[in-house]
């Protein structure tokens, strides 16, 4: 008599534990060093979402406030949120320097402390895409929007440079099993499935150019200040760190359009505007 082979057990990721680790990751280093270089994306997204003076705007997973500042410059009433308080502090410093009135509040995009329909516009630049529970994140952003309100997101695509960067890091330091990759937010099909049939979705593929002195300069900045890369290097022994650095330099060399004298690396992202039905 043959013994039946037991079916493999499908492990469900512990999203609460993953979020706690992610929060620690984004709190380490200093994302603002990298984040401020992405300001143009916040400005472009505010235009795509048609942010208007007097509108109520929520920036989720705001980091150091690129989209928050862009919306405030358009005379909107802005609430800037993130689950890392030190990043909000950096955003508040920038707002004070420009004399912009922005409210800053610690909040998790998966559990927003706002009533249904509180905002005319919700924005996120390379932030909400990193929350572990994609469907809950999408549902929360839509919930706090009024009917007819707009959600604007900028999300790195899987095929673009940052999407490839995260795949490379994952080969050296594997991500938690069963977790949807953040770069899935950079595909139209995934976003359409998340936001459902009641909303109108418009997506456009764009490029942001990372500009650094050299490939080595990029690696040093990201190793020292960008949370995910900082944590990846810290998790590896010396030989693993050397291998990761070599792979990063090779990836940068493959995408560099500036030649040997400098570094310009275009990275594709999806600019998404969702109008709530």
Residue, then its C-alpha position, 0 to 999 in steps of 0.5 A: x500500500x502506497x503512502x500518500x505524499x503530503x501536499x506542500x503547505x502554502x505559507x501565508x506571509x506575516x504582513x504585520x511582521x513584514x511591515x514592522x521590518x519595512x518601517x525599520x528599513x525606511x527609518x535607517x539611513x536617510x531617504x531624504x538624501x535620495x528623495x529630494x532628487x526626485x522632486x520633479x516627479x512630485x511636480x509632474x504628478x501634481x499636474x497629472x492629477x490636476x491639483x487645484x487651489x483650495x482642494x483637500x490633498x492627502x499625500x500617503x507614504x510621503x517620505x520627505x514630502x515631494x508630492x506634498x510640497x508640489x500640491x501646497x505650491x498649487x495652494x491646496x490644503x495638504x496633509x502629508x503622512x508617512x509611518x516614519x516620523x523622521x521622514x515627516x520631520x524632513x518634509x516639515x523642514x522643507x515646508x517651513x523653508x518655503x513658507x508652505x502650510x502643510x499638516x504633517x501626521x504619522x499614518x499608515x497607508x493601510x490604515x488611514x485615520x481619516x473618514x470616508x471621502x475626506x479628500x479631493x486628491x490622494x497622491x503617492x510618489x514611490x511610496x504606497x507601492x512598498x506597502x505589503x498588502x496591495x489590495x488593502x492599500x488601494x482600498x484605503x486610498x480610494x476610501x478616503x477619496x470623495x466620489x469623483x476625486x483623483x488618485x495620483x501615483x508614481x510607481x516604478x515598473x518591473x522592467x525599469x532600472x529601479x525594478x531591476x535594482x530590486x530584483x538584483x538585491x532580491x538575488x542577494x537578500x531574498x524578500x519574504x516568501x509569498x509577498x507581492x513585489x512592489x514593482x507590480x504597482x508599475x503595471x497597468x493590469x495590476x492597478x486595474x485589478x486593485x482599483x476595480x471596475x468602478x473607477x476610471x484609470x489612466x496610466x502613462x509610462x515615464x522616465x526619471x533620470x538618476x544623475x550622479x557623478x559616477x556609478x561608484x558615487x551612486x552605489x555609495x549614496x544608496x549604500x549609505x542612505x537608501x534604506x533597502x540598499x543600506x539594509x541589504x549591505x548590512x545583512x551580508x558578510x564582506x564577500x557578499x557585500x563585494x558581490x552585491x556592489x559588483x552587480x550594482x556597478x554592472x547594472x549601472x554601467x548597462x543603463x548609463x547613457x552619459x558615458x564614462x565621465x558621469x552617470x545618467x540612468x533613466x528609470x521607467x515609472x508608471x504615472x497613474x491617475x485614478x478617478x473614483x466612480 
